[in-house]
Amino acid sequence: MADRSAKILVCSGVNGRINGFIDYLESMFTESGDYDYVFCIGNFFGDEENSENEWKQFLDSGKTGKQGIITSSEGLTIGFISGIQGPFQGIKCEMHEFNCESLEMFKKCFVRSEKKLDILLTSPWPTDVYNNDNTNNISFSKENLDTKCVSNLLSWIAINVTPNYHFSGMQGIYYERTPYKSPNNQITRFIALGNYYNINEPETNPKPKWFYDFILKKKKLIAPKDTIVTTNSPYSATFEYCVQPISKEYFTKISASDRALRIQKFKERSNQTSEGKTDVCLLCWSNQTSANKHMIVSTGDLVYLAGSKSPLVQENLFISTIGHYKSFNRISKIGQFEVNMFKLSLIKYFQSSGRQVVFFEQNIMSTHFNLQAIPVPVSNNMIDRIKCAFIAKFKEHGLNLEPIYEKALLYKMITSEGYFYLELPERKYYLYTTYNKDNTEFPSLIAREVLASKSLLDIEDRIDEKNCTKDISEETKDIETFKVAFKVFNKFKEVEKE
């Protein structure tokens, strides 16, 4: 019946060792009794050819699909998402991948069910799940986590469906997180499982727990009256988790050449659908010459990150599009996702060295989207001083730079072709828009004038871009040094030195 308890066993991926796994389950059943449900998270079938005969017999036993939500006879609602994070909607997912589009369908399925999600099963960990867990539960180094086994999209799903229990695997680590409370007061227990091993084999080193068994009763999953130690949600309110780069690695059956071909075809399609002429644009990917290619740091499917040819300060970078698009509000939603991912990586990178970053887009007298990223020190109310300096400088030129209180309203406010957009730390956004076709009177170096002023960075000699050029050897050295430091924060493909 609907309120009957269910005995559940959750295991990590067995990597094709199916027969041994079944033998172990049978011994468990003999000792502890049958389980109502056994779930496996991670790579179940394995990639080795010798496992093929073991799993072929499972193909005819019925499938539930790559993802979905099922309701048990006890009334438990169980959601599952198979595979690893793959590319955007623009490239078809492989059988072992999910993307933003497929998870949006999963979310809609959950909303239509009008039920609470009791259990969520995923293979990768959700990004940032360990945040705010200040207990002794964390026995691993966050920096050593396998990036292909972490997914920001699963964080987005966890935020939206707030499961009672969330199980993940693939990292080879057992981690039972302190329960966390979402903004809707739903309490979630996150449990990650270690790699599967045969417990009857001789044990040379301690191995992490690879299974978790428990009994659930629908009406008593996590009762509000229970006294439970919880933390705040690990997921940041400012991190846009539905932002995804292409997965850096696929399973071994997909070669590096296949992956490169898929990305190249997608880039070719993006160039074909871009706007305007590209043959004379120096920021278009197709026009990157040997004089500029060494400045490119990293690339996604539609967007790339590069160093400035006339940097105001050291590590002055910019984000631009591979295809020819005039401004941010002309880029596709997928491209905007990539821009935001690069921004978030830069914010974390500069924070790691005690700095913060100012972003601005000057879409006036400009033909190609270009979002500048300028690092500034964290000291002496720097952000408030920058805000006041920008507003004052705009007024000096008879221009109005107005605050935007909700970033989502940005493009509803843009009613003209030209605009200047400023983004400061602490979620402070400002916008100036032009209302005539003649933009020649706008001071083209206004952002450099403000930031380089004596009251801020005090480098007025660098306002003129001609004073900031370097030879190719210096530029290359600076970019390669940055790549090394930025590598742990980079979620996209690093561009190799030619």
Sequence and secondary structure as in RCSB ss.txt:
>XXXX:A:sequence
MADRSAKILVCSGVNGRINGFIDYLESMFTESGDYDYVFCIGNFFGDEENSENEWKQFLDSGKTGKQGIITSSEG
LTIGFISGIQGPFQGIKCEMHEFNCESLEMFKKCFVRSEKKLDILLTSPWPTDVYNNDNTNNISFSKENLDTKCV
SNLLSWIAINVTPNYHFSGMQGIYYERTPYKSPNNQITRFIALGNYYNINEPETNPKPKWFYDFILKKKKLIAPK
DTIVTTNSPYSATFEYCVQPISKEYFTKISASDRALRIQKFKERSNQTSEGKTDVCLLCWSNQTSANKHMIVSTG
DLVYLAGSKSPLVQENLFISTIGHYKSFNRISKIGQFEVNMFKLSLIKYFQSSGRQVVFFEQNIMSTHFNLQAIP
VPVSNNMIDRIKCAFIAKFKEHGLNLEPIYEKALLYKMITSEGYFYLELPERKYYLYTTYNKDNTEFPSLIAREV
LASKSLLDIEDRIDEKNCTKDISEETKDIETFKVAFKVFNKFKEVEKE
>XXXX:A:secstr
 TT  EEEEEEE  TT HHHHHHHHHHHHHHH   SEEEEES SS S GGGHHHHHTTTTS    SEEEEE TTS
 EEEEE SEE   TTS   TTEE HHHHHHHHHHHHHHTS   EEEESSEETTTTTT  STT  S GGGS GGGE
EHHHHHHHHHH  SEEEE SSS  EE   EE TTS EEEEEE      TTS  SS     EEEEEE GGGSS TT
S    EE SS SS   S     S   TTS HHHHHHHHHHHHHHHHHTS S  TT TTSGGG  TTTGGGEEEE 
SSEEEEE SS SSTT EEEEESS  SSGGGS HHHHHHHHHHHHHHHHHHHHTTEEEEEEEEESS SS EEEEEE
EE  TTHHHHHHHHHHHHHHHTT   EEES GGGHHHH  SS EEEEEETTTEEEEEE  SS  TTS TTHHHHH
HHSTTTT  GGGSSGGGG   HHHHHHHHHHHHHHHTTT  SEE    
